[in-house]
Amino acid sequence: MISWGTLPKPIIALSPMADMTDSPFCRIAKEFGWPVVFREMVSSEALVRESAKTLHMAAFHEEERPLIQQIFGKDPLIMARAAEIIEKNFAPDGIDINMGCPVYKIVSDFNGACLMKDPARATAIVREMKKAVQAPISVKIRLGWSDPTECLDFVKQLEEAGAELITIHGRTRAQGYSGVADWEMVGRAKQQVSIPVLCNGDIHTPEKVFEALKISGCDGALIARGALGCPWFYQHYAEIRDTGVRQTEITPAFRADVVLRHAQLHMAEYGPRGITTFRKHLSWYFKGIEGIKSFRTELMQVNSMERLQELLAQFVADSGTASGI
Ligand SMILES: Cc1cc2nc3c(=O)[nH]c(=O)nc-3n(C[C@H](O)[C@H](O)[C@H](O)COP(=O)(O)O)c2cc1C
């Protein structure tokens, strides 16, 4: 079990991302040293119904530890029961509550960021979950529903209810994923509590981690989109921390090797149809590389492991030629 208060600081962790931070991605990420990973959110109601698919989503391999499982829901007793089920079946190192998701399907049913509008319900969820499980309870929030100062009081209430760590995405629900994350406001919220607070939002390169921590004064950061197609993000961060610059060069062969091993884990997890769902990772792995438009189009149509292997071999070979990638 994790002890947020005594972990070495700054705490740099992989942020929960639905459909992305599943077991195969977390296993690949762990190879690059991530100290903690947050797995994608799962529904408390589905857990309580004992949905086999949802239970499978929360399963993990030992090498993913320390691992935090995130759950979402609106009913304190169902959230407590779901936490119990998670703890009994999988015993993750911590359980996180989603109070930041802005998606209509989630907030229209009073889940996710909607809980920021109802602190009494939000704190009841934390309290009931604390009573139900041993695992430390953390909460991931936004700056507010529409007013970015809402978090200043909300974090105090969460701490009082027993939350042991809070992550703040520096945007309001109204902002969705646009606009710039306000690390300064995250820092103001951090000042309101004595539990560790992690800064989140727009930390898209390892270099930005240092800037976000300096501005927010937070105890660490959760990295989301910056880690997609870039599971080595943490390794680069650690290299900059220790030597001032990135050391590991991401050559085409290096990239192809990581992609292939991730694809193999993904296929082992999801079966032959996994090749289609792996395309979302492929688009992140090859994002922003110049001169590979037609290669990218072919990647997005890949329909077998053999074809993926061929394309990756071609990517590596072409990168060594004058007209290369
Ligand atoms: C594809 C995707 C899925 C996400 N799913 C979750 C989720 O399951 N739980 C959660 O708390 N946040 C989720 N988020 C939000 C991220 O964890 C993070 O808070 C947000 O992307 C801001 O960080 P970034 O600018 O570094 O991406 C998701 C984001 C993305 C892009």
The ligand as an SDF file (V2000), in Angstrom:
LIG
                    3D

 31 33  0  0  0  0  0  0  0  0999 V2000
   -7.9400    9.9620  -23.4910 C   0  0  0  0  0  0  0  0  0  0  0  0
   -8.0660   10.5350  -22.1100 C   0  0  0  0  0  0  0  0  0  0  0  0
   -8.7220    9.8100  -21.1380 C   0  0  0  0  0  0  0  0  0  0  0  0
   -8.8320   10.3250  -19.8370 C   0  0  0  0  0  0  0  0  0  0  0  0
   -9.4290    9.5660  -18.8660 N   0  0  0  0  0  0  0  0  0  0  0  0
   -9.3860    9.9690  -17.5710 C   0  0  0  0  0  0  0  0  0  0  0  0
   -9.8180    9.1210  -16.5140 C   0  0  0  0  0  0  0  0  0  0  0  0
  -10.2010    7.9600  -16.7110 O   0  0  0  0  0  0  0  0  0  0  0  0
   -9.7830    9.6370  -15.2450 N   0  0  0  0  0  0  0  0  0  0  0  0
   -9.3220   10.9040  -14.9700 C   0  0  0  0  0  0  0  0  0  0  0  0
   -9.3010   11.3220  -13.8040 O   0  0  0  0  0  0  0  0  0  0  0  0
   -8.8860   11.7030  -15.9530 N   0  0  0  0  0  0  0  0  0  0  0  0
   -8.8930   11.2690  -17.2280 C   0  0  0  0  0  0  0  0  0  0  0  0
   -8.3780   12.0620  -18.2120 N   0  0  0  0  0  0  0  0  0  0  0  0
   -7.7840   13.3670  -17.8440 C   0  0  0  0  0  0  0  0  0  0  0  0
   -6.2680   13.2570  -17.6350 C   0  0  0  0  0  0  0  0  0  0  0  0
   -5.9170   12.3560  -16.6170 O   0  0  0  0  0  0  0  0  0  0  0  0
   -5.6750   14.6420  -17.3270 C   0  0  0  0  0  0  0  0  0  0  0  0
   -6.2700   15.1310  -16.1480 O   0  0  0  0  0  0  0  0  0  0  0  0
   -5.9020   15.6520  -18.4430 C   0  0  0  0  0  0  0  0  0  0  0  0
   -5.6810   15.0690  -19.7110 O   0  0  0  0  0  0  0  0  0  0  0  0
   -4.9870   16.8770  -18.3030 C   0  0  0  0  0  0  0  0  0  0  0  0
   -3.6390   16.5060  -18.3380 O   0  0  0  0  0  0  0  0  0  0  0  0
   -2.7310   16.6580  -19.6700 P   0  0  0  0  0  0  0  0  0  0  0  0
   -2.8840   18.0820  -20.1450 O   0  0  0  0  0  0  0  0  0  0  0  0
   -1.3540   16.3000  -19.1820 O   0  0  0  0  0  0  0  0  0  0  0  0
   -3.2740   15.7000  -20.6820 O   0  0  0  0  0  0  0  0  0  0  0  0
   -8.2980   11.5970  -19.5240 C   0  0  0  0  0  0  0  0  0  0  0  0
   -7.6500   12.3220  -20.5260 C   0  0  0  0  0  0  0  0  0  0  0  0
   -7.5150   11.8150  -21.7990 C   0  0  0  0  0  0  0  0  0  0  0  0
   -6.7810   12.6290  -22.8320 C   0  0  0  0  0  0  0  0  0  0  0  0
  1  2  1  0
  2  3  1  0
  2 30  2  0
  3  4  2  0
  4  5  1  0
  4 28  1  0
  5  6  2  0
  6  7  1  0
  6 13  1  0
  7  8  2  0
  7  9  1  0
  9 10  1  0
 10 11  2  0
 10 12  1  0
 12 13  2  0
 13 14  1  0
 14 15  1  0
 14 28  1  0
 15 16  1  0
 16 17  1  0
 16 18  1  0
 18 19  1  0
 18 20  1  0
 20 21  1  0
 20 22  1  0
 22 23  1  0
 23 24  1  0
 24 25  2  0
 24 26  1  0
 24 27  1  0
 28 29  2  0
 29 30  1  0
 30 31  1  0
M  END
$$$$
